[in-house]
Amino acid sequence: MIAEKLISDSIPSVSPGDSASKVLTLMDVFRVSHLPIVSDREYLGVISDKEIFDANDFDASLSTFISDLLLKPHVHPHQHIFEVAAVASSCGVSIVPVLAEDHSYLGSISRYDLCNTLTSLFAPNEPGGIIELIMCENDYSLAQITQIIEGNDARILSLYTWKPNVTTTVLNVTIKVNQVDLSGIIQTLTRYNFDIKATYMDQTPLKSLIDDRFDQFMRYMNT
């Protein structure tokens, strides 16, 4: 997934001649706390509601806010969604402008759409179980983990790694597989001395089975 596919048609840009009060109204309507300032497709930066409230002059035009200190976060059309997320997080903005290679303004990505798309990458709606492993980062081997899971007739739906503390070598690995019953995978991981931090099993298929058995039992009792 790349940036140009995430551009929202609903995020407006504002111009240097717009009043601060108009910009606040647009932010309220579109439920964002930042908007891009654009003049003839030239991207000048983003204005935040905090900057406007701090200035306390709602009749002022946005031109009074434009300076070298104005935040200018942006990505280019073919940057990956992870890079978009990094910009949104590091800059603390609710929208991420997308600029063409000549730095002309193309549109913006809302943090809401970004979060929804990122969430979908982790297959949250697919039935299955989740395993969390903890290990030294030097011991991490995707090939070995994949071999163990596929050896138990399962496949990986999503996998990500993260460090709870950047100063340590400890690595957490979270894996979602397409099996609800994780017992076989757990036994194999244990046999290979993997440290299993936690497991989570999707109970939806099990609940459906129990409900079906209960319905059959009730029909039997009523005959």
C-alpha positions in Angstrom: 0.0 0.0 0.0 1.5 3.3 -1.1 0.7 7.0 -0.2 -1.2 7.9 -3.4 -3.7 5.2 -2.8 -4.5 6.7 0.6 -5.2 10.2 -0.4 -8.6 11.4 1.0 -11.0 13.4 -1.2 -12.6 14.8 1.9 -9.6 16.7 3.3 -9.6 20.3 2.1 -6.6 22.6 1.7 -6.6 26.2 2.9 -5.0 29.3 1.3 -2.9 32.0 2.9 -5.8 34.5 2.5 -8.3 32.4 4.6 -9.2 33.6 8.0 -8.2 31.7 11.1 -11.9 31.4 12.1 -12.7 29.8 8.7 -9.9 27.3 9.1 -11.1 26.3 12.6 -14.6 25.8 11.2 -13.2 23.5 8.5 -11.2 21.6 11.1 -14.3 21.0 13.1 -16.3 19.9 10.1 -13.7 17.4 8.9 -12.6 16.4 12.4 -8.9 17.1 12.1 -6.6 19.3 14.0 -4.3 20.2 11.1 -4.9 21.5 7.5 -2.4 22.0 4.7 -1.8 25.6 3.5 -1.6 25.6 -0.3 -1.2 28.5 -2.8 -1.5 27.6 -6.5 -0.5 24.0 -5.7 2.5 25.2 -3.8 2.6 23.5 -0.4 3.5 26.0 2.4 3.1 23.8 5.4 0.4 22.7 7.9 -1.5 24.9 10.3 -2.8 23.4 13.6 -5.8 24.5 15.7 -3.4 24.9 18.6 -1.4 27.6 16.7 -4.6 29.5 15.9 -5.9 29.3 19.5 -2.5 30.3 20.9 -2.5 33.4 18.6 -6.0 34.3 19.8 -6.7 36.4 16.7 -9.5 34.6 14.8 -9.8 37.4 12.2 -6.2 37.1 11.1 -5.4 35.6 7.8 -3.2 32.5 7.6 -0.5 34.5 5.9 0.5 35.7 9.4 1.3 32.2 10.4 3.5 31.4 7.5 7.2 31.3 8.4 10.3 29.1 8.2 9.1 27.6 11.5 5.8 26.3 10.0 5.7 22.5 10.2 6.0 20.9 6.7 5.5 17.2 7.1 4.9 15.3 3.8 5.4 12.1 1.8 5.6 11.4 -1.9 3.1 9.3 -3.8 5.1 6.1 -4.0 6.2 5.9 -0.4 5.0 3.0 1.6 2.2 3.2 4.2 4.7 2.5 7.0 6.6 5.6 6.0 3.4 7.6 6.0 2.7 6.3 9.6 6.2 7.2 10.6 5.7 10.8 9.5 2.3 11.1 11.2 3.7 9.7 14.4 7.0 11.6 14.5 5.3 15.0 13.6 2.2 14.4 15.6 -0.2 15.5 12.8 -3.7 14.5 12.1 -3.2 14.7 8.3 -0.2 13.9 6.1 0.1 15.9 2.9 1.2 14.1 -0.3 3.5 16.0 -2.7 4.5 15.2 -6.3 8.2 14.9 -7.1 8.2 18.6 -8.0 6.8 19.2 -4.5 3.4 20.4 -5.8 0.5 19.5 -3.5 -1.6 16.4 -4.5 -3.8 15.9 -1.5 -3.7 14.7 2.1 -4.1 11.4 4.1 -6.1 11.6 7.2 -4.8 9.8 10.3 -8.2 8.1 10.6 -7.9 6.5 7.2 -4.3 5.7 7.8 -5.1 3.8 11.0 -8.0 1.9 9.4 -5.7 0.8 6.5 -2.9 -0.2 8.9 -5.3 -2.2 11.0 -6.5 -4.1 7.9 -3.0 -5.2 7.2 -3.0 -7.4 10.3 -6.0 -9.5 9.2 -8.1 -8.6 12.3 -11.3 -10.1 10.7 -9.7 -13.4 9.7 -10.5 -16.2 12.1 -7.5 -17.7 13.8 -5.2 -17.7 16.8 -2.4 -15.3 18.0 0.9 -16.3 19.5 3.3 -13.9 21.1 7.0 -14.9 21.4 9.8 -13.2 23.3 13.4 -13.7 22.3 16.8 -12.1 21.8 16.8 -10.2 18.5 19.9 -12.2 17.4 17.8 -15.4 17.8 15.0 -14.2 15.5 14.6 -16.3 12.4 11.5 -15.8 10.3 12.4 -18.9 8.2 12.4 -21.1 11.3 9.1 -19.7 12.7 7.4 -20.1 9.3 8.7 -23.7 9.0 7.3 -24.6 12.4 3.9 -23.1 11.7 3.5 -24.5 8.2 4.7 -27.9 9.5 1.6 -27.9 11.7 -0.6 -27.4 8.6 -1.2 -23.7 9.3 -0.2 -20.5 7.6 0.7 -17.0 8.8 -1.9 -14.4 8.3 0.2 -11.6 9.8 3.4 -11.1 11.7 5.1 -8.2 13.3 8.0 -7.6 15.6 8.6 -4.8 18.1 10.9 -3.9 20.9 9.4 -3.0 24.3 12.6 -1.0 25.1 14.9 0.4 22.4 17.9 0.0 24.7 17.6 -3.8 25.0 18.0 -6.7 22.6 14.7 -8.2 23.7 12.3 -8.7 20.8 8.6 -9.5 20.8 7.2 -11.4 17.9 3.4 -11.4 17.4 2.0 -14.0 14.9 -1.5 -14.6 13.7 -2.2 -17.9 12.1 -5.3 -19.3 10.4 -5.9 -22.0 13.1 -8.0 -21.6 16.2 -6.4 -24.7 17.9 -2.9 -23.7 18.6 -1.9 -26.7 20.7 0.2 -28.4 18.0 2.1 -25.2 17.1 2.6 -24.4 20.8 4.1 -27.9 21.4 6.5 -27.6 18.5 7.6 -24.1 19.5 8.2 -25.3 23.0 10.2 -28.3 21.7 12.5 -25.8 19.9 12.9 -23.8 23.1 10.9 -20.7 22.0 9.7 -18.6 24.9 5.9 -18.2 24.5 4.8 -15.0 26.2 1.0 -15.4 25.5 -1.5 -17.0 23.2 -5.0 -15.8 22.2 -7.5 -17.9 20.4 -10.5 -16.7 18.4 -13.5 -18.2 20.0 -15.9 -17.4 17.1 -15.8 -20.8 15.4 -15.9 -22.6 18.8 -19.0 -20.6 19.8 -20.7 -21.4 16.5 -20.1 -25.1 17.1 -21.4 -24.9 20.6 -24.5 -22.9 19.5 -25.2 -25.5 16.8 -24.9 -28.4 19.2 -27.2 -26.7 21.6 -29.8 -26.1 18.9 -29.6 -29.8 17.9 -30.0 -30.8 21.6 -33.1 -28.5 22.0 -34.7 -29.9 18.9 -34.1 -33.4 20.2 -35.7 -32.5 23.6 -38.7 -31.0 21.9 -39.5 -34.1 19.8 
